[in-house]
Amino acid sequence: MLLDAASLYFRAYFGVPESVKAPDGTPVNAVRGLLDFIDRLVKDHRPAHLVACMDADWRPAWRVELIPSYKAHRVAEEHAQGPDEEAVPDTLSPQVPVIEAVLDALGIARVGVAGYEADDVIGTFTARAKGPVDIVTGDRDLFQLVDDARGVRVLYPIKGVGTLQTTDEAVLREKYGVDGRGYADLALLRGDPSDGLPGVPGIGEKTAAKLLAQFGDLAGIMAAVDDPRAKLTPSQRTRLREARPYVAVAPKVVKVADDVPLPEVDTALPRAPRDPEALRELAARWNLGGSLERLLVTLGG
């Protein structure tokens, strides 16, 4: 089981009231909420291995170099210390180091790699996996990793993590008209304002799905642009031709990397805390209470 940690702690932050605080008054709603999420996921799915995948670099330079608008709107303009500081709620960012310390004390593997997003870490673990993989994320970009033949699914939270959409190829075909391999091409053509991806003007999700069904993949669509016999409308042909510079670089930006240099890490789900003393200190300092106690019972069970 691979957790898109930032996606989940953002959900926890907005799903648990800020009145959940440490003794010094610091909000710990994201910390407590994430522990509750992990507890529920372990109870419901009993993974043998669990990795919290982190954003060591949420806006990698190599992606921005190819598409400068990539996540540009997320940069905090008023309060940023530098050009690539992400806008996050002021009471969330101080909780992230606490989350990291608690995961480490528990012995839950936590992996982030410089120059890569959590998606890329997830993509590389998935590529290397020798058995089924469940990816837990609220980010649809990771639908591109769904692969029935390899047992790769995305568990997409609908409400908290108690209600998850188990996303396999049947769900993707029903919702988007593509399988996992086709999802990246669909996203590239459609664009994604939340990631600053412009897409191809005039090509929405339904049109993109139809073109992919008709021509097989992005390469097939672009080959059709130069084939006068291909059944493209004049406007589609013009828009795709004009979008060639974008289409040439977008696949590397949109597709999740699968060759990240991952560190050696023990991914086995811990049965007992790695550092009980550190965990006791963290629990007292940050008022982790029942959330941590429930997770410890679940892990021990």
Sine and cosine of phi, psi and omega as CSV:
sin_phi,cos_phi,sin_psi,cos_psi,sin_omega,cos_omega
0.00,0.00,0.82,-0.57,-0.02,-1.00
-0.93,-0.37,0.85,-0.52,-0.02,-1.00
-0.99,-0.15,0.79,-0.62,0.19,-0.98
-0.99,0.15,1.00,0.02,-0.24,-0.97
-0.85,0.53,-0.72,0.69,-0.04,-1.00
-0.89,0.45,-0.66,0.75,0.04,-1.00
-0.85,0.53,-0.65,0.76,-0.05,-1.00
-0.97,0.23,-0.64,0.77,-0.01,-1.00
-0.97,0.26,-0.42,0.91,0.17,-0.99
-0.89,0.45,-0.71,0.71,0.02,-1.00
-0.89,0.46,-0.66,0.75,0.02,-1.00
-0.89,0.46,-0.67,0.74,-0.03,-1.00
-0.86,0.51,-0.68,0.73,-0.05,-1.00
-1.00,0.07,-0.21,0.98,-0.03,-1.00
-0.99,-0.15,-0.29,0.96,-0.02,-1.00
-0.91,-0.41,0.74,-0.67,-0.07,-1.00
-0.90,0.45,0.53,-0.85,0.00,-1.00
-0.94,0.35,-0.12,0.99,0.06,-1.00
-0.94,0.34,-0.22,0.98,0.10,-1.00
-0.98,0.21,0.95,-0.31,-0.16,-0.99
-0.73,-0.68,0.34,-0.94,0.15,-0.99
-0.97,0.23,0.22,-0.98,0.02,-1.00
-0.83,0.56,-0.48,0.88,-0.01,-1.00
-1.00,0.07,0.10,1.00,0.05,-1.00
1.00,-0.04,-0.01,1.00,0.02,-1.00
-0.96,0.27,0.78,-0.62,0.06,-1.00
-0.87,0.49,0.67,-0.74,0.06,-1.00
-0.77,-0.64,0.45,0.89,-0.05,-1.00
-0.89,0.45,-0.60,0.80,0.01,-1.00
-0.94,0.35,-0.62,0.78,0.01,-1.00
-0.90,0.43,-0.79,0.62,-0.03,-1.00
-0.90,0.45,-0.67,0.74,-0.02,-1.00
-0.89,0.45,-0.65,0.76,0.02,-1.00
-0.91,0.41,-0.66,0.75,0.05,-1.00
-0.88,0.48,-0.64,0.77,0.06,-1.00
-0.90,0.43,-0.65,0.76,0.04,-1.00
-0.86,0.51,-0.76,0.65,-0.05,-1.00
-0.89,0.45,-0.64,0.76,0.04,-1.00
-0.84,0.54,-0.73,0.68,-0.03,-1.00
-0.91,0.41,-0.65,0.76,-0.01,-1.00
-0.90,0.43,-0.68,0.73,0.00,-1.00
-0.92,0.39,-0.67,0.74,0.03,-1.00
-0.87,0.49,-0.71,0.71,-0.12,-0.99
-0.98,0.20,-0.51,0.86,-0.17,-0.98
-0.87,-0.49,-0.29,0.96,0.06,-1.00
0.73,0.69,0.84,0.55,0.02,-1.00
-0.93,0.36,0.55,-0.83,0.09,-1.00
-0.98,0.21,-0.50,0.87,-0.02,-1.00
-0.77,-0.64,0.56,-0.83,-0.02,-1.00
-0.57,-0.82,0.78,-0.63,0.04,-1.00
-0.75,-0.66,0.79,-0.61,0.15,-0.99
-1.00,0.03,0.93,-0.36,-0.07,-1.00
-1.00,-0.08,0.79,-0.61,-0.17,-0.98
-0.93,-0.36,0.41,-0.91,0.13,-0.99
-1.00,0.04,1.00,-0.07,0.11,-0.99
-0.95,0.31,-0.47,0.88,0.05,-1.00
-0.56,-0.83,0.97,-0.25,-0.10,-1.00
-0.97,0.23,-0.26,0.96,-0.01,-1.00
-0.65,-0.76,0.96,0.30,-0.11,-0.99
-0.85,0.52,0.64,-0.77,-0.04,-1.00
-0.86,0.52,-0.58,0.82,-0.04,-1.00
-0.93,0.38,-0.47,0.88,0.10,-1.00
-0.97,0.23,-0.67,0.74,-0.01,-1.00
-0.90,0.43,-0.58,0.81,0.02,-1.00
-0.88,0.47,-0.58,0.81,0.00,-1.00
-0.98,0.19,-0.67,0.74,0.03,-1.00
-0.73,-0.68,0.99,-0.10,-0.10,-1.00
-0.84,0.54,-0.44,0.90,-0.02,-1.00
-0.98,0.21,-0.06,1.00,-0.08,-1.00
-0.85,0.53,0.91,-0.41,0.01,-1.00
0.82,0.58,0.33,0.94,-0.06,-1.00
-0.89,0.46,-0.57,0.82,-0.05,-1.00
-0.95,0.32,-0.23,0.97,0.00,-1.00
-1.00,0.07,-0.17,0.99,-0.02,-1.00
-0.94,0.35,0.74,-0.67,0.01,-1.00
-0.96,0.28,0.93,-0.36,-0.10,-1.00
-0.99,0.12,-0.65,0.76,-0.10,-0.99
-0.97,0.23,-0.62,0.79,-0.16,-0.99
-0.92,-0.39,0.04,1.00,-0.08,-1.00
-0.92,0.39,0.63,-0.77,0.09,-1.00
-0.99,0.12,-0.39,0.92,-0.02,-1.00
-0.52,-0.85,0.02,-1.00,-0.12,-0.99
-0.94,0.33,-0.29,0.96,-0.10,-0.99
-0.84,-0.54,0.57,0.82,0.07,-1.00
-1.00,-0.04,0.81,-0.58,-0.06,-1.00
-0.98,0.19,0.57,-0.82,0.06,-1.00
-0.98,0.21,0.93,-0.37,0.06,-1.00
-0.79,-0.62,0.44,-0.90,0.02,-1.00
-0.84,0.55,0.67,-0.74,-0.09,-1.00
-0.84,0.54,-0.52,0.85,-0.04,-1.00
-1.00,-0.01,-0.02,1.00,0.07,-1.00
-1.00,0.01,-0.72,0.69,-0.12,-0.99
-0.82,0.57,-0.61,0.79,0.04,-1.00
-0.92,0.39,-0.29,0.96,-0.02,-1.00
-0.99,0.13,-0.33,0.94,-0.07,-1.00
-0.89,0.46,-0.72,0.69,0.06,-1.00
-0.88,0.48,-0.52,0.85,0.05,-1.00
-0.92,0.39,-0.70,0.71,0.06,-1.00
-0.83,0.56,-0.72,0.69,-0.03,-1.00
-0.89,0.45,-0.68,0.74,-0.01,-1.00
-0.91,0.41,-0.64,0.77,0.00,-1.00
-0.92,0.39,-0.70,0.72,0.04,-1.00
-0.86,0.51,-0.68,0.73,-0.01,-1.00
-0.90,0.44,-0.69,0.73,0.00,-1.00
-0.92,0.39,-0.57,0.82,0.06,-1.00
-0.93,0.38,-0.52,0.85,-0.09,-1.00
1.00,-0.06,0.29,0.96,0.09,-1.00
-0.99,0.13,0.83,-0.56,-0.05,-1.00
-0.83,0.55,0.71,-0.71,0.00,-1.00
-0.74,-0.68,0.87,-0.50,-0.13,-0.99
-0.74,-0.67,0.83,-0.55,0.20,-0.98
-0.71,-0.71,0.57,-0.82,-0.06,-1.00
-0.79,-0.61,0.79,-0.62,-0.03,-1.00
-0.80,0.60,0.73,-0.69,0.03,-1.00
1.00,0.05,0.07,1.00,-0.04,-1.00
-0.68,-0.73,0.44,-0.90,0.08,-1.00
-1.00,0.04,0.24,-0.97,0.06,-1.00
-0.85,0.53,-0.59,0.80,0.03,-1.00
-0.82,0.57,-0.64,0.77,-0.03,-1.00
-0.94,0.33,-0.61,0.79,0.07,-1.00
-0.89,0.46,-0.70,0.71,0.03,-1.00
-0.88,0.47,-0.69,0.73,0.00,-1.00
-0.88,0.48,-0.61,0.79,-0.02,-1.00
-0.96,0.27,-0.69,0.73,0.09,-1.00
-0.85,0.52,-0.66,0.75,-0.01,-1.00
-0.90,0.45,-0.69,0.72,-0.01,-1.00
-0.89,0.45,-0.54,0.84,-0.05,-1.00
-1.00,0.06,-0.25,0.97,-0.12,-0.99
-0.90,0.43,0.63,-0.78,0.02,-1.00
-0.98,-0.19,0.00,1.00,0.01,-1.00
-0.61,-0.79,-0.14,-0.99,-0.02,-1.00
-0.87,0.50,0.50,-0.87,-0.02,-1.00
-0.74,-0.67,0.75,-0.67,0.18,-0.98
-0.94,-0.35,0.82,-0.57,0.03,-1.00
-0.96,-0.27,0.83,-0.56,-0.01,-1.00
-0.96,-0.28,0.92,-0.40,-0.07,-1.00
-0.37,-0.93,0.48,-0.88,0.17,-0.99
-0.99,-0.16,0.24,0.97,-0.05,-1.00
-0.96,-0.27,0.91,-0.41,-0.05,-1.00
-0.92,0.40,-0.30,0.95,0.02,-1.00
-0.81,0.59,-0.52,0.85,-0.08,-1.00
-0.98,0.19,-0.05,1.00,0.12,-0.99
-0.87,0.50,-0.39,0.92,0.00,-1.00
-0.90,0.43,-0.28,0.96,-0.02,-1.00
-1.00,0.02,-0.17,0.99,-0.03,-1.00
-0.86,0.51,0.76,-0.65,-0.07,-1.00
-0.44,-0.90,0.98,-0.20,-0.04,-1.00
-0.86,0.50,-0.62,0.78,-0.07,-1.00
-0.88,0.47,-0.53,0.85,-0.02,-1.00
-0.98,-0.19,-0.01,1.00,0.00,-1.00
0.96,0.29,0.52,0.86,0.00,-1.00
-0.99,-0.14,0.88,-0.48,0.01,-1.00
-0.83,-0.55,0.38,-0.92,0.16,-0.99
-0.93,-0.38,0.82,-0.57,0.11,-0.99
-1.00,-0.09,0.96,-0.27,-0.17,-0.99
-0.97,-0.24,0.90,-0.43,-0.07,-1.00
-0.91,0.42,0.80,-0.60,0.11,-0.99
-1.00,-0.09,-0.66,0.75,0.05,-1.00
-0.55,-0.83,0.93,-0.37,-0.11,-0.99
0.84,0.54,-0.65,-0.76,0.19,-0.98
-0.85,-0.52,0.17,0.99,0.08,-1.00
-0.97,0.25,-0.51,0.86,0.04,-1.00
-0.89,-0.46,0.96,-0.29,-0.04,-1.00
-0.89,-0.45,0.67,-0.74,0.16,-0.99
-1.00,0.07,0.92,-0.40,0.05,-1.00
-0.98,0.19,0.97,-0.25,-0.15,-0.99
-1.00,-0.09,0.94,-0.33,0.12,-0.99
-0.88,-0.48,-0.15,-0.99,-0.08,-1.00
-0.91,0.41,-0.54,0.84,0.02,-1.00
-0.89,0.45,-0.67,0.75,0.01,-1.00
-0.91,0.41,-0.68,0.73,0.00,-1.00
-0.89,0.46,-0.68,0.73,-0.01,-1.00
-0.90,0.43,-0.63,0.78,-0.01,-1.00
-0.93,0.38,-0.68,0.74,-0.10,-1.00
-0.99,0.10,-0.60,0.80,-0.17,-0.99
-0.83,-0.56,-0.19,0.98,0.00,-1.00
0.98,0.21,0.27,0.96,-0.01,-1.00
-0.68,-0.74,0.24,-0.97,0.15,-0.99
-0.99,-0.12,-0.15,-0.99,-0.03,-1.00
-0.86,0.51,-0.70,0.71,-0.03,-1.00
-0.89,0.45,-0.54,0.84,-0.02,-1.00
-0.99,0.14,-0.24,0.97,-0.10,-0.99
-0.91,0.41,-0.63,0.77,0.00,-1.00
-0.88,0.47,-0.67,0.75,0.04,-1.00
-0.90,0.44,-0.64,0.77,0.04,-1.00
-0.88,0.48,-0.74,0.68,-0.03,-1.00
-0.90,0.44,-0.63,0.78,0.00,-1.00
-0.89,0.45,-0.72,0.70,-0.02,-1.00
-0.94,0.35,-0.69,0.72,-0.06,-1.00
-0.94,0.34,-0.56,0.83,-0.12,-0.99
0.99,0.12,0.24,-0.97,-0.02,-1.00
-0.50,-0.87,0.99,-0.16,-0.03,-1.00
-0.84,0.54,-0.53,0.85,-0.04,-1.00
-0.92,0.38,-0.37,0.93,0.05,-1.00
-0.94,-0.33,0.09,1.00,0.00,-1.00
0.94,0.34,0.46,0.89,0.05,-1.00
-0.99,-0.11,0.89,-0.46,-0.12,-0.99
-0.94,0.35,-0.49,0.87,-0.09,-1.00
0.94,0.34,-0.13,-0.99,0.05,-1.00
-0.99,-0.14,0.89,-0.46,-0.03,-1.00
-0.79,0.61,0.72,-0.69,0.04,-1.00
1.00,0.09,-0.11,0.99,0.03,-1.00
-0.95,-0.30,0.99,-0.15,0.03,-1.00
-1.00,0.03,-0.14,-0.99,-0.10,-1.00
-0.89,0.46,-0.71,0.70,-0.05,-1.00
-0.92,0.38,-0.67,0.75,0.02,-1.00
-0.91,0.42,-0.66,0.75,0.03,-1.00
-0.87,0.50,-0.68,0.73,0.01,-1.00
-0.90,0.45,-0.65,0.76,0.02,-1.00
-0.90,0.43,-0.68,0.74,0.00,-1.00
-0.91,0.42,-0.63,0.78,0.02,-1.00
-0.92,0.39,-0.63,0.78,0.06,-1.00
-0.91,0.43,-0.58,0.81,-0.06,-1.00
-0.97,0.22,-0.65,0.76,-0.13,-0.99
-0.91,-0.42,0.00,1.00,0.16,-0.99
1.00,-0.07,-0.79,0.62,-0.01,-1.00
-0.33,-0.94,-0.05,-1.00,-0.05,-1.00
-0.88,0.48,-0.67,0.74,0.01,-1.00
-0.87,0.49,-0.65,0.76,0.02,-1.00
-0.90,0.43,-0.62,0.78,0.02,-1.00
-0.90,0.43,-0.72,0.70,-0.05,-1.00
-0.94,0.35,-0.51,0.86,0.09,-1.00
-0.92,0.40,-0.57,0.82,-0.01,-1.00
-0.92,0.40,-0.44,0.90,-0.01,-1.00
-0.85,0.52,-0.59,0.81,-0.04,-1.00
-1.00,-0.07,0.04,1.00,0.00,-1.00
-0.97,-0.25,0.95,-0.30,-0.05,-1.00
-0.88,0.47,-0.33,0.94,0.00,-1.00
-0.99,0.11,-0.27,0.96,-0.04,-1.00
-0.92,0.39,0.62,-0.78,-0.08,-1.00
-1.00,0.09,0.98,0.22,0.14,-0.99
-0.89,-0.45,0.58,-0.81,0.09,-1.00
-0.95,0.30,0.39,-0.92,0.02,-1.00
-0.82,0.57,-0.64,0.77,-0.03,-1.00
-0.94,0.35,-0.63,0.78,0.05,-1.00
-0.88,0.47,-0.69,0.72,-0.02,-1.00
-0.88,0.47,-0.69,0.73,-0.01,-1.00
-0.91,0.42,-0.72,0.69,-0.04,-1.00
-0.90,0.43,-0.66,0.75,0.01,-1.00
-0.93,0.37,-0.62,0.78,0.02,-1.00
-0.90,0.43,-0.69,0.72,-0.01,-1.00
-0.93,0.37,-0.42,0.91,-0.04,-1.00
-1.00,0.03,0.11,0.99,-0.07,-1.00
-0.82,0.58,-0.67,0.74,0.01,-1.00
-0.87,0.50,-0.65,0.76,0.05,-1.00
-0.92,0.39,-0.73,0.68,-0.05,-1.00
-0.89,0.45,-0.48,0.88,-0.02,-1.00
-0.93,0.37,-0.55,0.84,-0.08,-1.00
-0.96,-0.27,-0.37,0.93,-0.13,-0.99
-0.88,0.47,-0.59,0.81,-0.03,-1.00
-0.83,0.56,-0.63,0.78,-0.02,-1.00
-0.93,0.37,-0.50,0.87,0.01,-1.00
-0.98,0.22,-0.69,0.72,-0.13,-0.99
-0.98,0.20,-0.60,0.80,-0.07,-1.00
-0.97,0.22,0.70,-0.72,0.00,-1.00
-0.94,0.35,0.72,-0.70,0.03,-1.00
-0.93,0.37,0.56,-0.83,0.04,-1.00
-0.82,-0.57,0.29,0.96,-0.06,-1.00
-0.76,-0.65,0.52,0.85,0.01,-1.00
-0.93,0.37,0.68,-0.74,0.05,-1.00
-0.96,0.27,1.00,0.04,-0.06,-1.00
-0.96,0.27,0.60,-0.80,0.09,-1.00
-0.96,0.27,0.34,-0.94,0.14,-0.99
-0.94,0.33,0.80,-0.60,-0.07,-1.00
-0.49,-0.87,0.59,-0.81,0.05,-1.00
-1.00,0.09,0.94,-0.35,-0.08,-1.00
-1.00,-0.04,-0.05,1.00,-0.04,-1.00
-0.87,0.49,0.67,-0.75,0.05,-1.00
-0.89,0.45,0.84,-0.54,-0.05,-1.00
-0.95,0.32,0.59,-0.81,0.09,-1.00
-1.00,-0.06,-0.41,0.91,0.00,-1.00
-0.61,-0.79,0.38,-0.93,-0.04,-1.00
-0.88,0.48,0.58,-0.81,0.07,-1.00
-0.94,0.34,-0.63,0.78,-0.04,-1.00
-0.73,-0.68,0.99,0.10,-0.09,-1.00
-0.85,0.52,-0.61,0.79,-0.04,-1.00
-0.92,0.40,-0.72,0.69,0.04,-1.00
-0.88,0.48,-0.61,0.80,-0.01,-1.00
-0.92,0.39,-0.64,0.77,0.05,-1.00
-0.88,0.48,-0.69,0.73,0.00,-1.00
-0.90,0.43,-0.67,0.74,0.02,-1.00
-0.90,0.43,-0.66,0.75,-0.01,-1.00
-0.88,0.48,-0.66,0.75,-0.01,-1.00
-0.95,0.31,-0.71,0.71,-0.06,-1.00
-0.91,0.41,-0.61,0.79,-0.14,-0.99
-0.94,-0.33,0.16,0.99,0.07,-1.00
0.82,0.57,0.82,0.58,-0.06,-1.00
-0.99,0.14,-0.30,0.96,0.21,-0.98
0.64,0.77,-0.73,-0.69,-0.09,-1.00
-0.88,0.47,-0.51,0.86,-0.02,-1.00
-0.87,0.49,-0.73,0.69,0.01,-1.00
-0.95,0.31,-0.66,0.75,-0.02,-1.00
-0.87,0.49,-0.68,0.74,0.00,-1.00
-0.90,0.44,-0.68,0.73,-0.01,-1.00
-0.90,0.43,-0.65,0.76,0.01,-1.00
-0.89,0.46,-0.65,0.76,0.04,-1.00
-0.90,0.44,-0.68,0.73,-0.01,-1.00
-0.90,0.44,-0.70,0.72,0.01,-1.00
-0.90,0.44,-0.66,0.75,-0.02,-1.00
-0.93,0.38,-0.44,0.90,-0.03,-1.00
-0.99,0.16,0.00,0.00,0.00,0.00
